[in-house]
Amino acid sequence: MQRMNWDEVCARRLERHALTVPSKEARPSDIVAAMAGVHAQVLTAAELGIAQRIEGATRVDVRKALWEDRSLVKTHGPRGTVHVLPARDLGMWIGALTSLPPAGQSAPGLRMTPEQTDEVVEAIGDALRDAELTIDELDDAVRVRTGPWAAEMVMPAFQGMWPRWRQALHEAGIRGVMCSAPNRGRKVTYTNPHRWLPDLEPMDAAEALPRLVHQYLNAYGPATPKRFAHWLNAPVTWANEVFASMAGELEQVDVEGSVEWVTAGDTAVPSDPPRGVRLLPYFDTYAYRVGNQPPQILYPGEAADRVLPANFQVLLVDGVVAGLWHQRRSGRRLTVTVEPLVTLSPGQLADLDAQVERVGEILEAEPEMTIGKVTVGGHA
């Protein structure tokens, strides 16, 4: 059994996520595939995270991939949360995610039966088949196609109530009948991905799940079935069974006494230790924290108390969280506040300056950096 240490594992992940050196040739869809999806609850953060990993790219390149060439799709992915996924892999994601064991049920009184959920998902897909609708327009379209029961205002949300059917929004995304479309002014719109991807076919679970495991391990391995389950919000017993069914395709390695899995033969590690300063946007550390890396490794020292409990934008130094940062935009001006939790060397400070300039380039703004306390809270 090959042995690795955590520095080697960290360096391997940074390299595969194009954080050691930005890629000169990758397209946005290549980067998203290498990360096994990009969390996109805040799309501007996803744009920044993807563009950072491609030399010379800006948010414009990511938006073109989403809304013009449609090589990326914004939809529901792991854990039912909003992600950007490569269009070429969408069939795999649909096949894998729809095969997961059912999650916990909603509370009685707002719960829908499996038959009602199927009816709502079908209504959503039909309403969006040839249209781009706002959520309010989709409210009306679903009610017409199902009945008044679906429109009952029973879901607590944002100090108000939502109609019953909206609890199936993530299910419609996972089943491949709903994705995000370009905003209409300030309003978010949705469409059916089959409009843009006429050849889209959900992959059979027997093929999709092994492919997803390989993609996950390529991005986050070495890993364990338990961490894979956490990443998907799935039962550990189920993940153990999936890994066991792929025994001939996977290989075990020893990471400082912990038995972990990689794809068979994929045991190479970079020769150099993790180095460099990076400013990661909101949710980007989920790629490490949820995806794989144990929190005690990723958030050493003060970072465990200051950064780990909330979703901050993080300062990454030599592959671990060493601070946090925040940006505020006013027109073309971008004020960047960085709060290091370690003493930065002159070389690291110069690297930080370059990172701030790069953030400004990606966001098409003129950045100004201040080193000091970040006074805003983490993003919800």
matplotlib code that plots the C-alpha trace (Angstrom):
import matplotlib.pyplot as plt

x = [0.0, 1.5, 2.0, 1.2, 1.4, -1.1, 1.3, 1.4, -2.3, -2.8, -0.3, -2.1, -5.5, -4.2, -2.6, -5.7, -7.9, -5.5, -4.6, -0.9, -0.6, -3.6, -4.2, -3.2, -5.4, -8.5, -11.9, -14.4, -16.1, -12.8, -12.1, -15.6, -15.2, -11.8, -13.6, -16.5, -18.9, -18.7, -21.0, -23.0, -25.4, -23.7, -23.0, -20.5, -18.4, -18.5, -17.5, -14.5, -13.5, -13.6, -11.9, -9.1, -8.0, -7.6, -4.8, -6.2, -9.9, -12.5, -16.1, -17.1, -15.6, -17.6, -20.8, -20.3, -19.9, -23.2, -25.4, -23.9, -22.0, -23.9, -20.9, -21.9, -25.2, -26.4, -28.6, -29.0, -26.1, -24.5, -26.6, -29.4, -27.6, -27.1, -24.0, -22.4, -21.9, -20.3, -23.0, -21.2, -21.5, -25.1, -26.4, -24.0, -25.1, -28.8, -28.2, -26.1, -28.1, -31.5, -30.1, -29.3, -31.3, -34.2, -33.4, -35.5, -39.1, -40.6, -42.8, -46.4, -48.7, -46.4, -45.1, -45.9, -46.4, -44.1, -46.9, -47.4, -43.7, -43.7, -46.7, -45.0, -41.7, -43.5, -45.4, -42.1, -40.5, -43.5, -43.8, -40.2, -39.9, -40.1, -39.9, -37.7, -39.9, -39.4, -40.3, -43.6, -44.5, -43.6, -45.9, -48.8, -47.7, -47.4, -50.7, -52.5, -50.9, -51.4, -54.1, -54.7, -53.1, -49.7, -50.1, -51.0, -48.7, -47.3, -43.5, -41.8, -39.2, -37.5, -40.0, -42.9, -44.5, -43.9, -46.3, -46.1, -44.8, -41.5, -40.1, -39.7, -37.5, -34.2, -35.8, -36.7, -33.1, -31.7, -34.0, -32.8, -36.0, -35.0, -31.9, -31.2, -31.5, -30.1, -31.6, -34.4, -33.3, -33.0, -35.2, -33.9, -35.4, -35.5, -35.7, -35.6, -32.0, -33.4, -34.0, -30.3, -29.1, -31.3, -29.1, -29.2, -29.9, -29.8, -27.2, -28.1, -27.2, -25.0, -22.7, -23.3, -22.3, -18.9, -18.1, -19.0, -16.9, -13.9, -14.5, -14.8, -11.6, -9.7, -10.7, -10.5, -8.8, -7.4, -10.8, -13.1, -16.6, -17.7, -16.4, -18.0, -21.3, -20.9, -20.2, -23.4, -25.5, -26.0, -25.9, -22.5, -23.7, -24.8, -21.4, -19.6, -21.6, -20.8, -17.0, -17.2, -18.8, -15.9, -13.1, -11.4, -11.4, -10.1, -6.9, -6.2, -3.4, -2.1, -2.3, -0.5, -2.2, -5.6, -6.7, -8.0, -9.1, -8.0, -8.7, -6.5, -3.1, -3.8, -1.2, 1.1, 1.8, 3.6, 7.3, 7.0, 5.1, 2.0, 3.1, 1.4, -1.2, -4.7, -7.9, -10.8, -14.4, -17.5, -18.1, -14.8, -13.4, -16.3, -14.2, -11.9, -14.1, -17.1, -15.3, -12.7, -10.0, -10.5, -11.3, -8.4, -6.0, -7.5, -8.2, -5.2, -4.7, -6.8, -8.5, -10.5, -12.3, -12.3, -13.1, -14.4, -17.7, -19.0, -18.8, -16.1, -14.0, -10.7, -7.0, -5.2, -1.5, 0.5, -2.8, -4.4, -6.7, -4.6, -7.1, -10.2, -11.2, -14.1, -14.7, -17.0, -17.8, -18.8, -18.9, -15.5, -13.9, -13.3, -12.2, -10.6, -10.0, -7.7, -7.4, -4.3, -4.2, -0.5, 2.5, 3.0, 6.6, 7.6, 7.2, 3.8, 2.7, 3.9, 1.9, -1.2, -0.9, -0.8, -3.9, -5.8, -4.9, -6.1, -9.4, -9.9, -9.1, -11.6, -14.3, -13.5, -12.8, -10.1, -9.0, -7.6, -6.3, -6.4, -4.9, -7.1, -10.1, -13.0, -16.0, -18.8, -20.2, -19.9, -22.3, -25.4]
y = [0.0, 3.3, 5.9, 9.6, 12.5, 15.4, 17.9, 15.6, 15.2, 19.0, 19.6, 17.1, 18.7, 22.2, 21.1, 19.3, 22.3, 24.5, 26.5, 25.8, 27.3, 28.6, 26.5, 28.0, 25.8, 24.8, 26.0, 26.8, 23.5, 21.7, 23.4, 22.7, 19.0, 18.9, 20.2, 17.8, 20.7, 24.3, 25.5, 28.4, 29.6, 33.0, 32.9, 35.8, 33.7, 30.8, 33.0, 34.3, 30.8, 29.3, 32.3, 32.3, 28.8, 29.9, 32.2, 35.5, 34.5, 36.8, 36.5, 37.2, 33.9, 32.0, 33.8, 33.0, 29.3, 29.5, 31.6, 31.5, 28.3, 26.5, 24.3, 24.9, 24.4, 26.1, 23.6, 21.5, 19.2, 17.5, 17.9, 19.4, 22.7, 25.0, 24.1, 24.9, 21.6, 20.8, 20.3, 17.2, 15.5, 16.5, 13.0, 11.4, 13.8, 13.1, 9.4, 9.4, 11.9, 10.3, 7.0, 8.3, 6.9, 9.2, 12.0, 12.8, 13.9, 17.3, 18.0, 16.8, 19.4, 20.5, 17.1, 15.9, 12.2, 10.6, 10.8, 14.5, 15.1, 13.3, 15.4, 18.6, 17.7, 16.8, 20.1, 22.1, 20.3, 20.8, 24.5, 25.2, 23.0, 26.0, 29.0, 30.9, 31.7, 33.6, 31.9, 33.8, 32.8, 29.2, 29.4, 30.0, 27.4, 24.7, 25.5, 25.3, 21.9, 20.3, 21.9, 24.3, 21.9, 22.6, 26.4, 26.3, 28.6, 26.2, 26.5, 28.9, 30.9, 34.3, 35.6, 34.6, 31.5, 29.7, 27.5, 23.7, 22.8, 24.7, 22.0, 20.0, 22.6, 20.8, 17.5, 19.0, 20.1, 16.7, 15.0, 17.2, 19.1, 22.5, 24.7, 28.4, 30.7, 34.2, 36.8, 39.0, 42.3, 41.6, 38.6, 35.0, 32.8, 29.0, 26.8, 23.1, 22.0, 19.9, 23.2, 23.9, 20.3, 18.3, 15.2, 15.2, 11.6, 10.6, 7.9, 4.6, 4.6, 1.5, 3.5, 7.0, 6.2, 4.7, 7.7, 10.1, 8.2, 8.5, 12.2, 12.8, 10.9, 12.6, 16.0, 15.1, 11.8, 10.1, 9.9, 7.6, 6.4, 8.4, 11.6, 10.8, 10.3, 13.6, 15.4, 14.0, 14.1, 10.3, 7.4, 6.1, 2.5, 3.2, 4.8, 1.8, -0.4, 1.7, 1.7, -2.1, -2.7, -0.9, -2.7, -3.7, 0.0, 1.5, 1.3, 1.9, 4.2, 5.1, 8.8, 9.1, 6.1, 6.7, 4.2, 6.1, 5.4, 6.6, 5.4, 2.4, 3.5, 7.2, 7.5, 10.2, 13.3, 16.5, 16.7, 20.1, 20.9, 23.1, 26.8, 30.1, 32.6, 32.4, 34.4, 31.9, 33.2, 32.2, 28.5, 27.7, 26.0, 23.6, 22.0, 21.0, 21.0, 19.2, 17.5, 15.8, 17.5, 17.0, 20.4, 20.0, 19.9, 22.7, 25.1, 25.0, 27.1, 30.3, 29.5, 26.8, 29.4, 32.4, 31.0, 27.4, 28.1, 30.5, 30.7, 33.4, 34.1, 32.6, 33.4, 30.2, 30.1, 27.0, 25.0, 25.7, 28.5, 31.3, 34.2, 35.6, 38.5, 40.6, 42.8, 45.8, 47.2, 50.7, 51.3, 50.3, 50.5, 47.3, 47.6, 44.4, 43.8, 40.9, 39.6, 37.3, 35.0, 34.3, 36.5, 36.8, 36.9, 39.7, 37.2, 36.2, 39.8, 40.4, 37.3, 38.7, 41.9, 40.0, 38.0, 41.2, 42.6, 39.3, 39.5, 43.0, 41.8, 38.9, 41.1, 44.0, 46.4, 48.6, 47.0, 48.6, 46.4, 47.0, 44.6, 44.6, 43.2, 41.8, 43.1, 41.5, 38.1, 35.0, 34.5, 32.5]
z = [0.0, -1.0, 1.7, 1.4, 3.9, 4.1, 2.5, -0.6, -0.6, -0.3, -3.1, -5.3, -4.8, -5.4, -8.6, -9.8, -9.0, -11.0, -7.8, -7.9, -11.4, -13.4, -16.5, -19.8, -22.0, -19.9, -20.7, -17.9, -18.4, -17.9, -14.6, -13.3, -14.3, -12.5, -9.4, -9.7, -9.9, -8.5, -5.7, -7.2, -4.6, -5.2, -8.9, -8.8, -6.4, -8.8, -11.6, -9.6, -8.5, -12.0, -13.7, -11.1, -12.3, -16.0, -17.0, -18.3, -17.9, -16.5, -15.4, -19.0, -20.0, -17.4, -18.4, -22.1, -21.1, -19.2, -21.4, -24.9, -25.8, -22.9, -22.0, -18.4, -16.7, -13.4, -11.7, -8.5, -7.8, -4.7, -1.5, -3.5, -3.6, -6.6, -8.6, -12.0, -13.8, -17.2, -19.8, -21.1, -17.7, -17.0, -18.0, -15.5, -12.7, -13.4, -13.4, -10.2, -8.1, -8.9, -7.7, -4.2, -1.3, -0.4, 2.1, 5.1, 4.6, 5.1, 8.1, 8.1, 6.7, 3.9, 2.9, -0.6, -1.5, -4.1, -6.6, -5.9, -6.3, -9.6, -10.7, -9.8, -11.4, -14.6, -14.5, -14.0, -17.0, -19.2, -18.3, -19.0, -22.1, -24.5, -22.1, -19.6, -16.6, -13.3, -10.1, -9.9, -13.4, -12.6, -9.6, -11.9, -14.5, -11.9, -10.3, -13.6, -14.4, -11.0, -8.9, -6.0, -3.5, -5.0, -4.5, -0.8, 1.1, 3.6, 3.3, 5.7, 3.8, 4.3, 6.9, 4.6, 3.1, -0.2, -2.1, -1.4, -4.8, -4.3, -2.0, -5.3, -7.0, -6.2, -7.3, -10.7, -11.0, -10.1, -12.5, -15.3, -16.2, -14.7, -14.7, -14.5, -17.5, -17.9, -15.5, -16.8, -15.4, -11.7, -11.8, -11.9, -14.6, -15.2, -18.2, -19.2, -20.0, -22.9, -24.7, -24.9, -24.9, -27.2, -27.0, -23.2, -21.9, -18.2, -17.7, -16.2, -12.5, -12.9, -15.2, -13.7, -10.1, -10.9, -13.2, -10.4, -7.9, -10.3, -10.9, -7.1, -6.4, -9.2, -7.6, -3.9, -3.5, -1.5, 0.3, 2.1, 1.5, 4.6, 3.0, -0.3, 1.5, 3.3, 0.0, -1.5, 1.7, 1.4, 3.9, 4.7, 4.5, 0.9, 0.0, 1.5, -0.8, -3.8, -3.1, -2.5, -5.8, -7.5, -5.7, -8.9, -10.1, -6.9, -4.8, -1.1, 0.1, 3.6, 4.5, 7.8, 9.2, 7.6, 4.9, 1.9, -1.6, -5.1, -8.6, -9.3, -10.5, -9.6, -6.9, -8.2, -6.0, -6.9, -6.1, -4.5, -1.3, -1.4, -1.9, -2.7, -1.6, -3.0, -2.3, -2.6, -3.0, -1.0, -1.0, -2.7, 0.4, 0.2, -2.4, 0.4, 3.5, 2.2, -0.7, 1.4, 3.5, 7.2, 8.9, 11.4, 8.4, 6.4, 9.3, 11.6, 14.6, 14.9, 11.6, 13.3, 15.6, 13.3, 9.9, 10.1, 11.8, 9.0, 5.3, 4.7, 1.7, 2.7, 2.4, 1.5, 2.3, 1.2, 0.9, 4.2, 5.5, 7.0, 7.0, 5.5, 3.2, 2.0, -1.0, -1.4, -4.8, -5.7, -9.4, -10.8, -7.4, -5.5, -1.9, -0.7, 3.0, 4.0, 7.5, 7.8, 10.8, 10.4, 9.7, 6.0, 4.6, 2.2, -0.7, 0.5, 0.8, -2.8, -3.8, -2.0, -3.9, -7.2, -6.1, -5.3, -8.7, -10.3, -8.5, -9.9, -13.4, -13.2, -11.8, -14.2, -11.4, -9.9, -6.6, -3.5, -0.7, 3.0, 5.6, 8.6, 10.5, 8.4, 10.2, 8.2, 9.0, 6.8, 3.9, 4.7]

ax = plt.figure().add_subplot(projection="3d")
ax.plot(x, y, z, "-o")
ax.set_aspect("equal")
plt.show()
